[in-house]
Structure formats: structure tokens, C-alpha cells
Amino acid sequence: MREERGQVQGNVIVDELYTLWGSIAGNVHVMEGGKLYLRGSVYGDVVVEWGGRVHIYGNVQGNLTVNRGAKVIHSGVIGGDVTNNGGRIFIERVSKIAGKTTTKKGDTMVEPPPRSVKELEG
């Protein structure tokens, strides 16, 4: 298990359990066997490959790409686009995505927004 609380310069490859509380000034690739818990910020793109797992609580300034066989839960903020190329993405209602969400293949599930009191009463 690896935990980072500081600032990392450059690209990072994740192939183990990795919790980020700090920031990465670069791109992140999550490979098979890698599990990333992003509680800080990535000032680049995040790419999740086959067998990779990611839970985003923090911020990604760039794009998120989820490839076949990968799984992502998004609860934070993504400044770019989200592209699903055959993986599984669950987008929680509290999350924010500044760009477009595209599903080329795979399953993208978006949690519905909360219903208003008027909807519940009527």
C-alpha cells in the first residue's frame, strides 16, 4: 500500500493500492491490480486500464478515460471529459463534470438527482 500526502511532479503509474491526499502535476495511469483512491488533485488526465480500479473523491483537472475491464466510481470533480471505452463507471449525484460524458462501450450509470418535495407529494 502506498499513500501520498505531498506533491508529485510528473506522470504516475499505479499498479498497487495507492491513496492520494496531495497532488500530482502530471497524468495518472492505473494498471491491472492498481487501486487509486483520489482524495487530492491530479493536474492532468487519468487513464484506467484493464483490471484497474479508481474512486475519485477529489479533483481531476484533465480528462478521465476508462478502458475495457476497468471500474470507476466518481464522487468528485472532473474538469475535462469522461470517456468510457468498455469499462464500468458510476457517477454519483454529488459529482461534477465540466466536459462531456461519452460511452463508446461499457456501462455508465449516472445516479439521478434528488427529487423535489413537490414530486414526492404528487
N, C-alpha and C positions, 0 to 999 in steps of 0.2 A: 504494500500500500504506500502511495506517495501523496503527500499533502504539501501544497504550495501556498504560502501566505504573503509572498513578496511579489516583485515584478520580474517577469521573464522577458528577455529580448530575443526575438527570432521565433522561428517555427517550432512547434512541439508535436511529437508523435506519442500518442497514448496507447500502450499495449498492456496496461495493468490498471488496477483501481487507482484513480487519481482524483483528488479533491482540490479544486482551485478556489481559494479565498481571495487571492490577489488579482494580478492582471498579466495577460500575455500580449505583447506587442508583436503579433505575427499570426500565422494561420495555425489551426489545430487539426490534426488527422487522428481519428480514433479508429484503431485497427481491431482485428479479431482478438477477443479476450480483454479489450480495453473497456473500462467503465469510467466515464467522466462525470463528476458532479460539479457543475459550474455554478459557483456561488459568487464569483467575481466578474471580471470583464475580459473579453477577447477582442482585441482591436485588429481583427482580420476575419477570415472565413473559418467555419467549422465544417469539416467533411467527415461523415461517419461511414465507415466501410463495413463489409460483411462481418457479422459477429460483434460489432461494436455497440455499446450502449451509452446513452447520454441523457442526463437530466439537467435542463437549463433552468436555474433559479435566477441567474444574473443577466448579464448583457453580452450580446454578440453584435459588434458594430457592422460586420460584413454579412455574408450570406450563409445559410445553413443548407447543406446538401446531404440527403440521407439516401444511401445506396441500398441495393437489394440485400436483404438479410440483416439489416441494422434496425435498431429501435431507439426512438427519441421521445421523451416527454418534455414539452415546452411550457414553462411556467414563468418565464422572464420576458426579456425584450430582445427583439432581433431588428437591427437597423436596415437590413437588406431583404433579399428574397429568401423564401423557403421552397426547396425543390425536393420532391420525393421521387426517387428513381427506382422504387421497388421495395422500400422498407416499410416500417410502421411508425407513424407519427401521431402522438396525442397532443393536441393543443388545448390547454386549459383556458377557461374563460378569463382568468386574470392576466393572461399573457398579452403582449403587444407585438405586432409585426408591421414594420413600416413599409415593406415592399409587398410583392405578390406572393401568393401561395399557389404552387403548381404541383399537381400529382400526375406524373407521367405513368407510373405504375405503383403498385403497393396500396397500403391503406393509410389514409389521412383522416383522422377523426377530430372534429372541432367540437369542443364542449359548448352547448348552446348558452346564450346569455341568460341571466336570471329573468324570470317572468315578473311582470309588474303586478301589483296588488289588484289592479282592475282586471287583469287576465285571470287571476286566481279566483276572484269573486264571481266572474261572469262565466 
